[in-house]
Amino acid sequence: MDRIVRRYAAYFPRWCQAFGDHLPDPGGEGRAVEWLVGEDCVGVILLPEVRRFLVHELLGPQTPELVLGQRSIQLNRHTYREVSVLGQPGYVALRALLLGHEEAHMFLTYHLIYPPGTRIVTVACKPPLPLLYKEMAPLPLSVLE
């Protein structure tokens, strides 16, 4: 199923809105990927070296190509198959959010319980605060069933 995800960047670097209430990811701190599942939103916290690459690819000036399969992820020229992240409840929640809503929004958030500087790549059903974010080119996305 093809979707368009509206992407947003903060007007000022390092500014972003709070993620909000969410279910903690059991064991997430010990992995490179920690999922946050909230009401009508899913976020992911990544190790800094992975985050820099992913944020550059997803929220950078170029429009990326993204395909989410049940057992693989394709981001531009890179395909990741059978990686452990695909079986985690957060990935399942992300796919469900994208399949269950006509419109999705991607932006960076933070949460006070995480260390300073932690950024959460967030996909939500509602757009972020327009006072903090400007819209970028949309992200064409395919979610394979």
N, C-alpha and C positions, 0 to 999 in steps of 0.2 A: 504494500500500500504506500503510495507516494504522499508525502506531507511537505509542507513548507513551514520551517521553524523561523520565527522572527528573531533576529539576533540584536543584541544591544551592547553598547560600550559606555562606560562611565564618562561623563563630561570631564571629570578631573581624575587623574591616575590615583589609584588606591581608595577611591570613594566607592562605596557600594552599600546596598541595603542589607538588613539582617535576614538570615534564612528563615527563622521562626521555629516553632515547635516541630519536633521530629522524633522518630524512633531511632535509638542508637543502633549502630551496626555492631553486633557482637563479634569481637575479634578483629574489627576493622583497623584498629591502631597498629596491628602487627602486619598488615598487608600494605602493598603499594597503593591500593584503592580502598577508600572507606566511603560507603554509601550512606546517604541521609534520605529518609523517606518521610515527607511531610504531607499535609493535606493539599492535594492537587499540585504537588511539586516533588521532584526528585533531584538530589544534589550529589555530587561526588567530590571528595577531597583526595587529591593525588600527592604523591611524593614530589618535592620541588622540581626535580629534573624532568619528570614525566609531565607535570603541570605546565612547565614552560613550553614544551613541545605541543601539548594538546591545546592550550589556550591560543598559541600562535596559529595553529591549524584551524581551530573552530571559530575563534573570535578575532582573527587577524584581518587585514585588509582584503585578502583574496577570498573568494567564495569557495568554500570546500565542498567536496562531494562525500556524503556519508550514507552507508548502507548498514542497517542493523539486522542481522540474521539471528536465528535462535542459537546457532553454534559458531557464529563468526561476526566480526566487525570489519568493515572496509572504510578506511579514511584516506581519501585521495588515492595515492598509488600503493598504500600499505594495506595488506590484508592480515588480520589476526584471527586465527582459527583455534578453537578448543582451548582458549585461555581461561584460567580459573575464574576470572571476573564474570564470565557469561553465565555461570550457574548460580550466582549470588542473588538473593532476593531483591536487591536494589536494581539490578539490571532487568529483572522480570518486571518490577514496578515501573521502570522507565519505558519499557516496551508497551506495557499496558496503558500508561499515560498517553503515549503517542498514538496508539491504536484507538483509544477511547475518546479522543477529543479532536475536533476539527482544526484547532489552532494551538500552537505551542510557542513558548518564548524562551530564549536562552540568554543568560547573563551571569555575571559573577556576583556572589553574595559572601557574607561572613557570618560568624556566630561567636558570641562572647565566650563560650566554653572551650573554644579551640585556641591554640597559641596565636599571639599577634602576627599578623601577616598572612594567616591562613585564608585562602580563597576557595570558595566552593563553586564549581561549575554547576549551574542550576538550570533545570528545564521545568517550566511551570505552565499552568493553564492560563494564568493571568499575567499581563505585562508588568514589568517593574515600574517603579516610581518615575514618572516623566521628568521630575525635577533633577534626578541624578543621572539618568541614562538617555542617550540618543540612539535612535534605531539605525542599524547598518543594513547592508544588503542581506536578503533572506538566505537561509540555508535550505537547499533542496535535500530532502531526506527520504530514503526508502526503508520501510520496515517490512521485512519478509516474514510471512506467517508460517 
